[in-house]
Amino acid sequence: MLIKLVVKEDLGPLSSFKKENMNRDIVAVLLFFFMASNMYGQKNVDLDQVESRYVYLLTHQKDSLDKANIGEEYFILERGKDRSQFMSLNSYKRDSVTAEITNGSNTRISKLDLTSIPKTNFTYRIIKDPVKKQVLFYDRIIRNDFVYEENPDFKWKIRDEKKNIGNLKCQAAVLSYAGRDYKAWFTNDIPISDGPYKFYGLPGLIVEMEDSGRQYKFELLSYKNLAHKSVMWISEKRSNGRKVSKADFYKALRNSQENLVSEISRSGFTLDPSAEAKVKEKIKKRNNPIELKP
């Protein structure tokens, strides 16, 4: 174990929320239940056996025009024999809550503690198959699941620069991808060719990675080899998502962001003018995706 992981939780009782946060949280909950209502009867698909698990912290600048608008989220990298999976920790918890509801548990929606539904800005799951040099990107846009395949040719340039991160001896490497220039620190102490997000291809695990604009930074917090292997899984609904090209996925994503309020209305929910204004303002400030040129 490199560093003890302390996960920050925001799971206080609903009554403790401040009034100015209510509309934001209500919209998130409505979207969650709309998503869950379309998943009854869905099962999970087993992908592999998890042999090791790595936890990363992502620090990112949400608004490209506001350096103070910083977000943090924890991510998990699961490594199996043949492939790996990268996902937000809260997205994983969120899927688990959904699975509990949709697989016939005794949890009733009317009695569910809404604050137990983890919030996340990153709903995607990334499955990497290094042998095939294949990346499968699964994500949900409003109520629809999509998947696209990518075969990235990461042209890493390994530098002579070295440093220690915790108790790991690391070496620098640089890469340009999707409109950003990155500097990564990898370690041969963990000789697996993997890392955060879609990245892989170095002689060892990526321990730290940051873009030149200092807007996206991944840091390894902990790692563990599992004595008792667990199942690497993805929901059947995600797995059966509509297969599209990467370009078509981002086209659909931009369209949904531009028309989110109307999509919510078509789903049967009504927002008052104040909530609608806050939704639009929140979307406006989320203008700094990790892939500037997907």
C-alpha positions as protocol buffer text, in pm:
chain_id: "A"
residue {
  index: 1
  type: MET
  ca { x: 0 y: 0 z: 0 }
}
residue {
  index: 2
  type: LEU
  ca { x: 145 y: 333 z: -107 }
}
residue {
  index: 3
  type: ILE
  ca { x: -70 y: 586 z: 74 }
}
residue {
  index: 4
  type: LYS
  ca { x: -372 y: 534 z: 295 }
}
residue {
  index: 5
  type: LEU
  ca { x: -684 y: 626 z: 100 }
}
residue {
  index: 6
  type: VAL
  ca { x: -936 y: 852 z: 269 }
}
residue {
  index: 7
  type: VAL
  ca { x: -1250 y: 893 z: 61 }
}
residue {
  index: 8
  type: LYS
  ca { x: -1444 y: 1212 z: 114 }
}
residue {
  index: 9
  type: GLU
  ca { x: -1816 y: 1146 z: 139 }
}
residue {
  index: 10
  type: ASP
  ca { x: -2105 y: 1389 z: 98 }
}
residue {
  index: 11
  type: LEU
  ca { x: -2381 y: 1170 z: 238 }
}
residue {
  index: 12
  type: GLY
  ca { x: -2539 y: 1384 z: 506 }
}
residue {
  index: 13
  type: PRO
  ca { x: -2916 y: 1379 z: 565 }
}
residue {
  index: 14
  type: LEU
  ca { x: -3131 y: 1558 z: 308 }
}
residue {
  index: 15
  type: SER
  ca { x: -3250 y: 1805 z: 571 }
}
residue {
  index: 16
  type: SER
  ca { x: -2895 y: 1935 z: 614 }
}
residue {
  index: 17
  type: PHE
  ca { x: -2871 y: 2056 z: 254 }
}
residue {
  index: 18
  type: LYS
  ca { x: -2867 y: 2429 z: 213 }
}
residue {
  index: 19
  type: LYS
  ca { x: -3155 y: 2573 z: 15 }
}
residue {
  index: 20
  type: GLU
  ca { x: -2931 y: 2700 z: -266 }
}
residue {
  index: 21
  type: ASN
  ca { x: -2817 y: 2341 z: -334 }
}
residue {
  index: 22
  type: MET
  ca { x: -3165 y: 2188 z: -349 }
}
residue {
  index: 23
  type: ASN
  ca { x: -3241 y: 2245 z: -717 }
}
residue {
  index: 24
  type: ARG
  ca { x: -2905 y: 2102 z: -821 }
}
residue {
  index: 25
  type: ASP
  ca { x: -2953 y: 1788 z: -614 }
}
residue {
  index: 26
  type: ILE
  ca { x: -3315 y: 1740 z: -716 }
}
residue {
  index: 27
  type: VAL
  ca { x: -3218 y: 1748 z: -1084 }
}
residue {
  index: 28
  type: ALA
  ca { x: -2946 y: 1488 z: -1022 }
}
residue {
  index: 29
  type: VAL
  ca { x: -3187 y: 1262 z: -835 }
}
residue {
  index: 30
  type: LEU
  ca { x: -3456 y: 1295 z: -1104 }
}
residue {
  index: 31
  type: LEU
  ca { x: -3208 y: 1198 z: -1372 }
}
residue {
  index: 32
  type: PHE
  ca { x: -3092 y: 904 z: -1161 }
}
residue {
  index: 33
  type: PHE
  ca { x: -3443 y: 766 z: -1117 }
}
residue {
  index: 34
  type: PHE
  ca { x: -3525 y: 820 z: -1483 }
}
residue {
  index: 35
  type: MET
  ca { x: -3215 y: 616 z: -1564 }
}
residue {
  index: 36
  type: ALA
  ca { x: -3306 y: 348 z: -1310 }
}
residue {
  index: 37
  type: SER
  ca { x: -3661 y: 318 z: -1439 }
}
residue {
  index: 38
  type: ASN
  ca { x: -3524 y: 202 z: -1772 }
}
residue {
  index: 39
  type: MET
  ca { x: -3308 y: -72 z: -1618 }
}
residue {
  index: 40
  type: TYR
  ca { x: -3549 y: -316 z: -1457 }
}
residue {
  index: 41
  type: GLY
  ca { x: -3450 y: -674 z: -1525 }
}
residue {
  index: 42
  type: GLN
  ca { x: -3099 y: -583 z: -1632 }
}
residue {
  index: 43
  type: LYS
  ca { x: -2810 y: -799 z: -1517 }
}
residue {
  index: 44
  type: ASN
  ca { x: -2436 y: -763 z: -1496 }
}
residue {
  index: 45
  type: VAL
  ca { x: -2188 y: -900 z: -1749 }
}
residue {
  index: 46
  type: ASP
  ca { x: -1870 y: -1059 z: -1611 }
}
residue {
  index: 47
  type: LEU
  ca { x: -1561 y: -935 z: -1792 }
}
residue {
  index: 48
  type: ASP
  ca { x: -1269 y: -1088 z: -1603 }
}
residue {
  index: 49
  type: GLN
  ca { x: -1134 y: -1164 z: -1256 }
}
residue {
  index: 50
  type: VAL
  ca { x: -987 y: -865 z: -1073 }
}
residue {
  index: 51
  type: GLU
  ca { x: -631 y: -946 z: -968 }
}
residue {
  index: 52
  type: SER
  ca { x: -524 y: -599 z: -852 }
}
residue {
  index: 53
  type: ARG
  ca { x: -686 y: -263 z: -786 }
}
residue {
  index: 54
  type: TYR
  ca { x: -547 y: 92 z: -805 }
}
residue {
  index: 55
  type: VAL
  ca { x: -708 y: 412 z: -676 }
}
residue {
  index: 56
  type: TYR
  ca { x: -640 y: 748 z: -840 }
}
residue {
  index: 57
  type: LEU
  ca { x: -742 y: 1101 z: -752 }
}
residue {
  index: 58
  type: LEU
  ca { x: -834 y: 1328 z: -1041 }
}
residue {
  index: 59
  type: THR
  ca { x: -805 y: 1702 z: -984 }
}
residue {
  index: 60
  type: HIS
  ca { x: -948 y: 1898 z: -1274 }
}
residue {
  index: 61
  type: GLN
  ca { x: -1047 y: 2249 z: -1374 }
}
residue {
  index: 62
  type: LYS
  ca { x: -1415 y: 2240 z: -1472 }
}
residue {
  index: 63
  type: ASP
  ca { x: -1435 y: 2586 z: -1628 }
}
residue {
  index: 64
  type: SER
  ca { x: -1154 y: 2675 z: -1869 }
}
residue {
  index: 65
  type: LEU
  ca { x: -1205 y: 3043 z: -1785 }
}
residue {
  index: 66
  type: ASP
  ca { x: -1205 y: 3002 z: -1406 }
}
residue {
  index: 67
  type: LYS
  ca { x: -896 y: 2853 z: -1243 }
}
residue {
  index: 68
  type: ALA
  ca { x: -1074 y: 2848 z: -907 }
}
residue {
  index: 69
  type: ASN
  ca { x: -1346 y: 2613 z: -1035 }
}
residue {
  index: 70
  type: ILE
  ca { x: -1170 y: 2292 z: -933 }
}
residue {
  index: 71
  type: GLY
  ca { x: -1321 y: 1948 z: -892 }
}
residue {
  index: 72
  type: GLU
  ca { x: -1188 y: 1630 z: -736 }
}
residue {
  index: 73
  type: GLU
  ca { x: -1303 y: 1273 z: -789 }
}
residue {
  index: 74
  type: TYR
  ca { x: -1167 y: 929 z: -706 }
}
residue {
  index: 75
  type: PHE
  ca { x: -1122 y: 664 z: -974 }
}
residue {
  index: 76
  type: ILE
  ca { x: -1057 y: 292 z: -970 }
}
residue {
  index: 77
  type: LEU
  ca { x: -838 y: 95 z: -1210 }
}
residue {
  index: 78
  type: GLU
  ca { x: -915 y: -276 z: -1194 }
}
residue {
  index: 79
  type: ARG
  ca { x: -665 y: -514 z: -1352 }
}
residue {
  index: 80
  type: GLY
  ca { x: -755 y: -863 z: -1464 }
}
residue {
  index: 81
  type: LYS
  ca { x: -569 y: -1132 z: -1653 }
}
residue {
  index: 82
  type: ASP
  ca { x: -666 y: -1010 z: -2001 }
}
residue {
  index: 83
  type: ARG
  ca { x: -803 y: -659 z: -1960 }
}
residue {
  index: 84
  type: SER
  ca { x: -851 y: -367 z: -1725 }
}
residue {
  index: 85
  type: GLN
  ca { x: -1136 y: -134 z: -1635 }
}
residue {
  index: 86
  type: PHE
  ca { x: -1117 y: 233 z: -1534 }
}
residue {
  index: 87
  type: MET
  ca { x: -1409 y: 415 z: -1375 }
}
residue {
  index: 88
  type: SER
  ca { x: -1511 y: 676 z: -1120 }
}
residue {
  index: 89
  type: LEU
  ca { x: -1550 y: 537 z: -769 }
}
residue {
  index: 90
  type: ASN
  ca { x: -1882 y: 718 z: -730 }
}
residue {
  index: 91
  type: SER
  ca { x: -1998 y: 592 z: -1069 }
}
residue {
  index: 92
  type: TYR
  ca { x: -1922 y: 238 z: -952 }
}
residue {
  index: 93
  type: LYS
  ca { x: -2120 y: 298 z: -631 }
}
residue {
  index: 94
  type: ARG
  ca { x: -2401 y: 456 z: -833 }
}
residue {
  index: 95
  type: ASP
  ca { x: -2424 y: 152 z: -1061 }
}
residue {
  index: 96
  type: SER
  ca { x: -2428 y: -71 z: -754 }
}
residue {
  index: 97
  type: VAL
  ca { x: -2721 y: 123 z: -604 }
}
residue {
  index: 98
  type: THR
  ca { x: -2904 y: 99 z: -937 }
}
residue {
  index: 99
  type: ALA
  ca { x: -2837 y: -273 z: -954 }
}
residue {
  index: 100
  type: GLU
  ca { x: -2980 y: -313 z: -604 }
}
residue {
  index: 101
  type: ILE
  ca { x: -3300 y: -140 z: -714 }
}
residue {
  index: 102
  type: THR
  ca { x: -3334 y: -311 z: -1052 }
}
residue {
  index: 103
  type: ASN
  ca { x: -3247 y: -665 z: -944 }
}
residue {
  index: 104
  type: GLY
  ca { x: -3549 y: -701 z: -720 }
}
residue {
  index: 105
  type: SER
  ca { x: -3402 y: -608 z: -384 }
}
residue {
  index: 106
  type: ASN
  ca { x: -3627 y: -510 z: -95 }
}
residue {
  index: 107
  type: THR
  ca { x: -3520 y: -148 z: -130 }
}
residue {
  index: 108
  type: ARG
  ca { x: -3827 y: 58 z: -217 }
}
residue {
  index: 109
  type: ILE
  ca { x: -3776 y: 382 z: -408 }
}
residue {
  index: 110
  type: SER
  ca { x: -4022 y: 555 z: -177 }
}
residue {
  index: 111
  type: LYS
  ca { x: -3806 y: 469 z: 124 }
}
residue {
  index: 112
  type: LEU
  ca { x: -3465 y: 512 z: -38 }
}
residue {
  index: 113
  type: ASP
  ca { x: -3235 y: 769 z: 122 }
}
residue {
  index: 114
  type: LEU
  ca { x: -3174 y: 996 z: -177 }
}
residue {
  index: 115
  type: THR
  ca { x: -2849 y: 1122 z: -27 }
}
residue {
  index: 116
  type: SER
  ca { x: -2706 y: 771 z: -50 }
}
residue {
  index: 117
  type: ILE
  ca { x: -2694 y: 805 z: -428 }
}
residue {
  index: 118
  type: PRO
  ca { x: -2335 y: 912 z: -499 }
}
residue {
  index: 119
  type: LYS
  ca { x: -2285 y: 1213 z: -724 }
}
residue {
  index: 120
  type: THR
  ca { x: -2040 y: 1198 z: -1012 }
}
residue {
  index: 121
  type: ASN
  ca { x: -1937 y: 1407 z: -1308 }
}
residue {
  index: 122
  type: PHE
  ca { x: -1789 y: 1103 z: -1481 }
}
residue {
  index: 123
  type: THR
  ca { x: -2029 y: 824 z: -1574 }
}
residue {
  index: 124
  type: TYR
  ca { x: -1805 y: 646 z: -1825 }
}
residue {
  index: 125
  type: ARG
  ca { x: -1635 y: 309 z: -1800 }
}
residue {
  index: 126
  type: ILE
  ca { x: -1322 y: 234 z: -2000 }
}
residue {
  index: 127
  type: ILE
  ca { x: -1223 y: -124 z: -2085 }
}
residue {
  index: 128
  type: LYS
  ca { x: -866 y: -167 z: -2210 }
}
residue {
  index: 129
  type: ASP
  ca { x: -739 y: -476 z: -2392 }
}
residue {
  index: 130
  type: PRO
  ca { x: -362 y: -428 z: -2438 }
}
residue {
  index: 131
  type: VAL
  ca { x: -318 y: -738 z: -2655 }
}
residue {
  index: 132
  type: LYS
  ca { x: -571 y: -612 z: -2909 }
}
residue {
  index: 133
  type: LYS
  ca { x: -456 y: -252 z: -2850 }
}
residue {
  index: 134
  type: GLN
  ca { x: -823 y: -176 z: -2805 }
}
residue {
  index: 135
  type: VAL
  ca { x: -1007 y: 71 z: -2584 }
}
residue {
  index: 136
  type: LEU
  ca { x: -1383 y: 41 z: -2538 }
}
residue {
  index: 137
  type: PHE
  ca { x: -1548 y: 355 z: -2402 }
}
residue {
  index: 138
  type: TYR
  ca { x: -1893 y: 310 z: -2242 }
}
residue {
  index: 139
  type: ASP
  ca { x: -2101 y: 606 z: -2136 }
}
residue {
  index: 140
  type: ARG
  ca { x: -2458 y: 718 z: -2088 }
}
residue {
  index: 141
  type: ILE
  ca { x: -2606 y: 1031 z: -2244 }
}
residue {
  index: 142
  type: ILE
  ca { x: -2928 y: 1118 z: -2058 }
}
residue {
  index: 143
  type: ARG
  ca { x: -3117 y: 787 z: -2092 }
}
residue {
  index: 144
  type: ASN
  ca { x: -2924 y: 621 z: -2373 }
}
residue {
  index: 145
  type: ASP
  ca { x: -2614 y: 403 z: -2344 }
}
residue {
  index: 146
  type: PHE
  ca { x: -2338 y: 425 z: -2604 }
}
residue {
  index: 147
  type: VAL
  ca { x: -2010 y: 249 z: -2671 }
}
residue {
  index: 148
  type: TYR
  ca { x: -1733 y: 333 z: -2911 }
}
residue {
  index: 149
  type: GLU
  ca { x: -1409 y: 155 z: -2992 }
}
residue {
  index: 150
  type: GLU
  ca { x: -1075 y: 328 z: -3017 }
}
residue {
  index: 151
  type: ASN
  ca { x: -731 y: 198 z: -3108 }
}
residue {
  index: 152
  type: PRO
  ca { x: -509 y: 479 z: -2980 }
}
residue {
  index: 153
  type: ASP
  ca { x: -150 y: 480 z: -3096 }
}
residue {
  index: 154
  type: PHE
  ca { x: 11 y: 643 z: -2795 }
}
residue {
  index: 155
  type: LYS
  ca { x: 348 y: 777 z: -2907 }
}
residue {
  index: 156
  type: TRP
  ca { x: 522 y: 799 z: -2571 }
}
residue {
  index: 157
  type: LYS
  ca { x: 861 y: 969 z: -2544 }
}
residue {
  index: 158
  type: ILE
  ca { x: 1049 y: 846 z: -2237 }
}
residue {
  index: 159
  type: ARG
  ca { x: 1275 y: 1103 z: -2073 }
}
residue {
  index: 160
  type: ASP
  ca { x: 1583 y: 1056 z: -1857 }
}
residue {
  index: 161
  type: GLU
  ca { x: 1425 y: 1259 z: -1576 }
}
residue {
  index: 162
  type: LYS
  ca { x: 1357 y: 1059 z: -1260 }
}
residue {
  index: 163
  type: LYS
  ca { x: 1209 y: 1118 z: -914 }
}
residue {
  index: 164
  type: ASN
  ca { x: 1057 y: 930 z: -621 }
}
residue {
  index: 165
  type: ILE
  ca { x: 684 y: 947 z: -557 }
}
residue {
  index: 166
  type: GLY
  ca { x: 621 y: 800 z: -214 }
}
residue {
  index: 167
  type: ASN
  ca { x: 832 y: 486 z: -206 }
}
residue {
  index: 168
  type: LEU
  ca { x: 815 y: 433 z: -584 }
}
residue {
  index: 169
  type: LYS
  ca { x: 1102 y: 514 z: -818 }
}
residue {
  index: 170
  type: CYS
  ca { x: 955 y: 689 z: -1119 }
}
residue {
  index: 171
  type: GLN
  ca { x: 1066 y: 806 z: -1462 }
}
residue {
  index: 172
  type: ALA
  ca { x: 915 y: 1073 z: -1684 }
}
residue {
  index: 173
  type: ALA
  ca { x: 747 y: 1028 z: -2021 }
}
residue {
  index: 174
  type: VAL
  ca { x: 557 y: 1276 z: -2240 }
}
residue {
  index: 175
  type: LEU
  ca { x: 264 y: 1233 z: -2475 }
}
residue {
  index: 176
  type: SER
  ca { x: 27 y: 1440 z: -2688 }
}
residue {
  index: 177
  type: TYR
  ca { x: -332 y: 1314 z: -2703 }
}
residue {
  index: 178
  type: ALA
  ca { x: -670 y: 1465 z: -2795 }
}
residue {
  index: 179
  type: GLY
  ca { x: -552 y: 1827 z: -2783 }
}
residue {
  index: 180
  type: ARG
  ca { x: -349 y: 1811 z: -2464 }
}
residue {
  index: 181
  type: ASP
  ca { x: 21 y: 1760 z: -2391 }
}
residue {
  index: 182
  type: TYR
  ca { x: 88 y: 1535 z: -2092 }
}
residue {
  index: 183
  type: LYS
  ca { x: 379 y: 1453 z: -1867 }
}
residue {
  index: 184
  type: ALA
  ca { x: 353 y: 1119 z: -1692 }
}
residue {
  index: 185
  type: TRP
  ca { x: 559 y: 954 z: -1422 }
}
residue {
  index: 186
  type: PHE
  ca { x: 567 y: 575 z: -1442 }
}
residue {
  index: 187
  type: THR
  ca { x: 734 y: 316 z: -1222 }
}
residue {
  index: 188
  type: ASN
  ca { x: 907 y: -12 z: -1304 }
}
residue {
  index: 189
  type: ASP
  ca { x: 842 y: -110 z: -941 }
}
residue {
  index: 190
  type: ILE
  ca { x: 491 y: -202 z: -1062 }
}
residue {
  index: 191
  type: PRO
  ca { x: 570 y: -356 z: -1403 }
}
residue {
  index: 192
  type: ILE
  ca { x: 226 y: -333 z: -1563 }
}
residue {
  index: 193
  type: SER
  ca { x: 158 y: -127 z: -1873 }
}
residue {
  index: 194
  type: ASP
  ca { x: -149 y: 63 z: -1757 }
}
residue {
  index: 195
  type: GLY
  ca { x: -266 y: 385 z: -1601 }
}
residue {
  index: 196
  type: PRO
  ca { x: -556 y: 628 z: -1559 }
}
residue {
  index: 197
  type: TYR
  ca { x: -820 y: 704 z: -1820 }
}
residue {
  index: 198
  type: LYS
  ca { x: -735 y: 544 z: -2160 }
}
residue {
  index: 199
  type: PHE
  ca { x: -360 y: 562 z: -2109 }
}
residue {
  index: 200
  type: TYR
  ca { x: -127 y: 262 z: -2127 }
}
residue {
  index: 201
  type: GLY
  ca { x: 184 y: 158 z: -2319 }
}
residue {
  index: 202
  type: LEU
  ca { x: 468 y: 246 z: -2081 }
}
residue {
  index: 203
  type: PRO
  ca { x: 701 y: -14 z: -1922 }
}
residue {
  index: 204
  type: GLY
  ca { x: 539 y: 36 z: -1582 }
}
residue {
  index: 205
  type: LEU
  ca { x: 229 y: 170 z: -1409 }
}
residue {
  index: 206
  type: ILE
  ca { x: 155 y: 542 z: -1444 }
}
residue {
  index: 207
  type: VAL
  ca { x: 178 y: 691 z: -1095 }
}
residue {
  index: 208
  type: GLU
  ca { x: 114 y: 1054 z: -1183 }
}
residue {
  index: 209
  type: MET
  ca { x: 2 y: 1233 z: -1498 }
}
residue {
  index: 210
  type: GLU
  ca { x: -77 y: 1597 z: -1570 }
}
residue {
  index: 211
  type: ASP
  ca { x: -142 y: 1807 z: -1878 }
}
residue {
  index: 212
  type: SER
  ca { x: 76 y: 2108 z: -1959 }
}
residue {
  index: 213
  type: GLY
  ca { x: -205 y: 2350 z: -1876 }
}
residue {
  index: 214
  type: ARG
  ca { x: -236 y: 2196 z: -1527 }
}
residue {
  index: 215
  type: GLN
  ca { x: -608 y: 2143 z: -1580 }
}
residue {
  index: 216
  type: TYR
  ca { x: -616 y: 1763 z: -1545 }
}
residue {
  index: 217
  type: LYS
  ca { x: -402 y: 1571 z: -1300 }
}
residue {
  index: 218
  type: PHE
  ca { x: -423 y: 1203 z: -1201 }
}
residue {
  index: 219
  type: GLU
  ca { x: -238 y: 1083 z: -888 }
}
residue {
  index: 220
  type: LEU
  ca { x: -208 y: 725 z: -765 }
}
residue {
  index: 221
  type: LEU
  ca { x: -323 y: 704 z: -403 }
}
residue {
  index: 222
  type: SER
  ca { x: -319 y: 333 z: -329 }
}
residue {
  index: 223
  type: TYR
  ca { x: -273 y: -6 z: -488 }
}
residue {
  index: 224
  type: LYS
  ca { x: -338 y: -363 z: -382 }
}
residue {
  index: 225
  type: ASN
  ca { x: -294 y: -713 z: -517 }
}
residue {
  index: 226
  type: LEU
  ca { x: -603 y: -913 z: -428 }
}
residue {
  index: 227
  type: ALA
  ca { x: -557 y: -1242 z: -246 }
}
residue {
  index: 228
  type: HIS
  ca { x: -918 y: -1330 z: -324 }
}
residue {
  index: 229
  type: LYS
  ca { x: -1015 y: -1233 z: -677 }
}
residue {
  index: 230
  type: SER
  ca { x: -1340 y: -1050 z: -733 }
}
residue {
  index: 231
  type: VAL
  ca { x: -1547 y: -1019 z: -1048 }
}
residue {
  index: 232
  type: MET
  ca { x: -1481 y: -740 z: -1296 }
}
residue {
  index: 233
  type: TRP
  ca { x: -1827 y: -650 z: -1423 }
}
residue {
  index: 234
  type: ILE
  ca { x: -2028 y: -405 z: -1626 }
}
residue {
  index: 235
  type: SER
  ca { x: -2405 y: -372 z: -1642 }
}
residue {
  index: 236
  type: GLU
  ca { x: -2578 y: -554 z: -1924 }
}
residue {
  index: 237
  type: LYS
  ca { x: -2740 y: -229 z: -2033 }
}
residue {
  index: 238
  type: ARG
  ca { x: -2403 y: -56 z: -2064 }
}
residue {
  index: 239
  type: SER
  ca { x: -2257 y: -358 z: -2243 }
}
residue {
  index: 240
  type: ASN
  ca { x: -2542 y: -354 z: -2495 }
}
residue {
  index: 241
  type: GLY
  ca { x: -2517 y: 19 z: -2557 }
}
residue {
  index: 242
  type: ARG
  ca { x: -2554 y: 155 z: -2907 }
}
residue {
  index: 243
  type: LYS
  ca { x: -2227 y: 113 z: -3098 }
}
residue {
  index: 244
  type: VAL
  ca { x: -2121 y: 437 z: -3262 }
}
residue {
  index: 245
  type: SER
  ca { x: -1806 y: 602 z: -3387 }
}
residue {
  index: 246
  type: LYS
  ca { x: -1614 y: 828 z: -3150 }
}
residue {
  index: 247
  type: ALA
  ca { x: -1710 y: 1130 z: -3362 }
}
residue {
  index: 248
  type: ASP
  ca { x: -2081 y: 1044 z: -3345 }
}
residue {
  index: 249
  type: PHE
  ca { x: -2063 y: 992 z: -2969 }
}
residue {
  index: 250
  type: TYR
  ca { x: -1923 y: 1341 z: -2911 }
}
residue {
  index: 251
  type: LYS
  ca { x: -2175 y: 1488 z: -3152 }
}
residue {
  index: 252
  type: ALA
  ca { x: -2457 y: 1331 z: -2946 }
}
residue {
  index: 253
  type: LEU
  ca { x: -2293 y: 1449 z: -2623 }
}
residue {
  index: 254
  type: ARG
  ca { x: -2273 y: 1811 z: -2743 }
}
residue {
  index: 255
  type: ASN
  ca { x: -2635 y: 1797 z: -2858 }
}
residue {
  index: 256
  type: SER
  ca { x: -2752 y: 1667 z: -2520 }
}
residue {
  index: 257
  type: GLN
  ca { x: -2564 y: 1940 z: -2335 }
}
residue {
  index: 258
  type: GLU
  ca { x: -2720 y: 2207 z: -2553 }
}
residue {
  index: 259
  type: ASN
  ca { x: -3070 y: 2065 z: -2504 }
}
residue {
  index: 260
  type: LEU
  ca { x: -3058 y: 1920 z: -2152 }
}
residue {
  index: 261
  type: VAL
  ca { x: -3353 y: 2121 z: -2018 }
}
residue {
  index: 262
  type: SER
  ca { x: -3581 y: 2010 z: -2302 }
}
residue {
  index: 263
  type: GLU
  ca { x: -3462 y: 1649 z: -2253 }
}
residue {
  index: 264
  type: ILE
  ca { x: -3559 y: 1667 z: -1885 }
}
residue {
  index: 265
  type: SER
  ca { x: -3901 y: 1807 z: -1983 }
}
residue {
  index: 266
  type: ARG
  ca { x: -3955 y: 1525 z: -2233 }
}
residue {
  index: 267
  type: SER
  ca { x: -3877 y: 1280 z: -1954 }
}
residue {
  index: 268
  type: GLY
  ca { x: -4186 y: 1402 z: -1766 }
}
residue {
  index: 269
  type: PHE
  ca { x: -4018 y: 1635 z: -1515 }
}
residue {
  index: 270
  type: THR
  ca { x: -4079 y: 2008 z: -1486 }
}
residue {
  index: 271
  type: LEU
  ca { x: -3822 y: 2260 z: -1366 }
}
residue {
  index: 272
  type: ASP
  ca { x: -3921 y: 2597 z: -1226 }
}
residue {
  index: 273
  type: PRO
  ca { x: -3747 y: 2901 z: -1385 }
}
residue {
  index: 274
  type: SER
  ca { x: -3491 y: 2922 z: -1105 }
}
residue {
  index: 275
  type: ALA
  ca { x: -3389 y: 2555 z: -1137 }
}
residue {
  index: 276
  type: GLU
  ca { x: -3378 y: 2583 z: -1516 }
}
residue {
  index: 277
  type: ALA
  ca { x: -3146 y: 2885 z: -1495 }
}
residue {
  index: 278
  type: LYS
  ca { x: -2914 y: 2701 z: -1256 }
}
residue {
  index: 279
  type: VAL
  ca { x: -2899 y: 2396 z: -1481 }
}
residue {
  index: 280
  type: LYS
  ca { x: -2806 y: 2613 z: -1779 }
}
residue {
  index: 281
  type: GLU
  ca { x: -2545 y: 2801 z: -1579 }
}
residue {
  index: 282
  type: LYS
  ca { x: -2391 y: 2477 z: -1451 }
}
residue {
  index: 283
  type: ILE
  ca { x: -2365 y: 2336 z: -1804 }
}
residue {
  index: 284
  type: LYS
  ca { x: -2213 y: 2661 z: -1928 }
}
residue {
  index: 285
  type: LYS
  ca { x: -1933 y: 2634 z: -1670 }
}
residue {
  index: 286
  type: ARG
  ca { x: -1852 y: 2273 z: -1761 }
}
residue {
  index: 287
  type: ASN
  ca { x: -1666 y: 2365 z: -2075 }
}
residue {
  index: 288
  type: ASN
  ca { x: -1331 y: 2196 z: -2020 }
}
residue {
  index: 289
  type: PRO
  ca { x: -1344 y: 1825 z: -2115 }
}
residue {
  index: 290
  type: ILE
  ca { x: -1034 y: 1609 z: -2088 }
}
residue {
  index: 291
  type: GLU
  ca { x: -1041 y: 1556 z: -2465 }
}
residue {
  index: 292
  type: LEU
  ca { x: -1028 y: 1896 z: -2634 }
}
residue {
  index: 293
  type: LYS
  ca { x: -998 y: 1741 z: -2979 }
}
residue {
  index: 294
  type: PRO
  ca { x: -1167 y: 1397 z: -2957 }
}
